[in-house]
Amino acid sequence: MLLREDHKTVEKLFKTFEKTNDEDTTERRRIVDEVIEELTVHAWIEEHHAVVWMLSELKTMDASHERFKAKMSVLME
């Protein structure tokens, strides 16, 4: 049940991220930080090591970095 709720929350965040403009790096950073928080616990529960690695990269990457949006897209897939 908890994992299902995590999925719904993260899917909503992904949709919100997709609606942001390239200039809205502050909002993208906020959304990604929330996704990181939600998925970190979830990933450890399910042992998704690749997801944890991606989350750690996003956490330290500047939201204006040219690869920021692309990494988030990979995570969403």
BAMAR-352277 format. One record per residue (C-alpha): residue number from 1; residue in one letter; chain; x negated, y negated, z negated. Coordinates in steps of 0.05 Angstrom, whole numbers. Example, Ala and Ser with C-alpha at 12.3 -4.5 7.8 and 13.67 -1.06 7.14 Angstrom:
BAMAR-352277
{n 1&res a&chain A&xx -246&yy 90&zz -156}
{n 2&res s&chain A&xx -273&yy 21&zz -143}
end
This chain:
BAMAR-352277
{n 1&res m&chain A&xx 0&yy 0&zz 0}
{n 2&res l&chain A&xx -55&yy -49&zz -20}
{n 3&res l&chain A&xx -95&yy -34&zz 44}
{n 4&res r&chain A&xx -33&yy -45&zz 86}
{n 5&res e&chain A&xx -22&yy -113&zz 54}
{n 6&res d&chain A&xx -95&yy -130&zz 66}
{n 7&res h&chain A&xx -86&yy -115&zz 140}
{n 8&res k&chain A&xx -25&yy -160&zz 145}
{n 9&res t&chain A&xx -60&yy -217&zz 110}
{n 10&res v&chain A&xx -121&yy -211&zz 154}
{n 11&res e&chain A&xx -81&yy -206&zz 218}
{n 12&res k&chain A&xx -45&yy -271&zz 201}
{n 13&res l&chain A&xx -113&yy -304&zz 189}
{n 14&res f&chain A&xx -138&yy -278&zz 256}
{n 15&res k&chain A&xx -78&yy -308&zz 291}
{n 16&res t&chain A&xx -90&yy -374&zz 256}
{n 17&res f&chain A&xx -163&yy -373&zz 277}
{n 18&res e&chain A&xx -144&yy -360&zz 350}
{n 19&res k&chain A&xx -101&yy -423&zz 350}
{n 20&res t&chain A&xx -158&yy -469&zz 327}
{n 21&res n&chain A&xx -194&yy -516&zz 375}
{n 22&res d&chain A&xx -269&yy -513&zz 386}
{n 23&res e&chain A&xx -275&yy -581&zz 352}
{n 24&res d&chain A&xx -240&yy -556&zz 289}
{n 25&res t&chain A&xx -301&yy -524&zz 257}
{n 26&res t&chain A&xx -279&yy -542&zz 186}
{n 27&res e&chain A&xx -214&yy -503&zz 194}
{n 28&res r&chain A&xx -251&yy -445&zz 227}
{n 29&res r&chain A&xx -299&yy -442&zz 169}
{n 30&res r&chain A&xx -242&yy -441&zz 118}
{n 31&res i&chain A&xx -207&yy -385&zz 155}
{n 32&res v&chain A&xx -270&yy -344&zz 163}
{n 33&res d&chain A&xx -287&yy -352&zz 90}
{n 34&res e&chain A&xx -217&yy -327&zz 72}
{n 35&res v&chain A&xx -225&yy -268&zz 120}
{n 36&res i&chain A&xx -292&yy -252&zz 89}
{n 37&res e&chain A&xx -262&yy -251&zz 20}
{n 38&res e&chain A&xx -203&yy -207&zz 42}
{n 39&res l&chain A&xx -244&yy -158&zz 83}
{n 40&res t&chain A&xx -303&yy -150&zz 37}
{n 41&res v&chain A&xx -263&yy -113&zz -15}
{n 42&res h&chain A&xx -224&yy -77&zz 40}
{n 43&res a&chain A&xx -287&yy -56&zz 76}
{n 44&res w&chain A&xx -319&yy -27&zz 14}
{n 45&res i&chain A&xx -256&yy 12&zz -1}
{n 46&res e&chain A&xx -257&yy 43&zz 68}
{n 47&res e&chain A&xx -333&yy 41&zz 74}
{n 48&res h&chain A&xx -335&yy 2&zz 139}
{n 49&res h&chain A&xx -408&yy -15&zz 137}
{n 50&res a&chain A&xx -409&yy -49&zz 205}
{n 51&res v&chain A&xx -353&yy -95&zz 182}
{n 52&res v&chain A&xx -392&yy -113&zz 119}
{n 53&res w&chain A&xx -453&yy -130&zz 162}
{n 54&res m&chain A&xx -411&yy -174&zz 208}
{n 55&res l&chain A&xx -380&yy -209&zz 148}
{n 56&res s&chain A&xx -449&yy -224&zz 119}
{n 57&res e&chain A&xx -471&yy -254&zz 185}
{n 58&res l&chain A&xx -409&yy -298&zz 189}
{n 59&res k&chain A&xx -417&yy -321&zz 117}
{n 60&res t&chain A&xx -484&yy -352&zz 131}
{n 61&res m&chain A&xx -471&yy -377&zz 202}
{n 62&res d&chain A&xx -453&yy -449&zz 214}
{n 63&res a&chain A&xx -382&yy -456&zz 243}
{n 64&res s&chain A&xx -410&yy -499&zz 300}
{n 65&res h&chain A&xx -460&yy -445&zz 321}
{n 66&res e&chain A&xx -448&yy -422&zz 393}
{n 67&res r&chain A&xx -439&yy -349&zz 371}
{n 68&res f&chain A&xx -392&yy -363&zz 312}
{n 69&res k&chain A&xx -327&yy -356&zz 352}
{n 70&res a&chain A&xx -354&yy -295&zz 390}
{n 71&res k&chain A&xx -373&yy -259&zz 326}
{n 72&res m&chain A&xx -304&yy -272&zz 298}
{n 73&res s&chain A&xx -273&yy -245&zz 362}
{n 74&res v&chain A&xx -313&yy -181&zz 354}
{n 75&res l&chain A&xx -290&yy -175&zz 282}
{n 76&res m&chain A&xx -217&yy -185&zz 303}
{n 77&res e&chain A&xx -223&yy -128&zz 353}
end
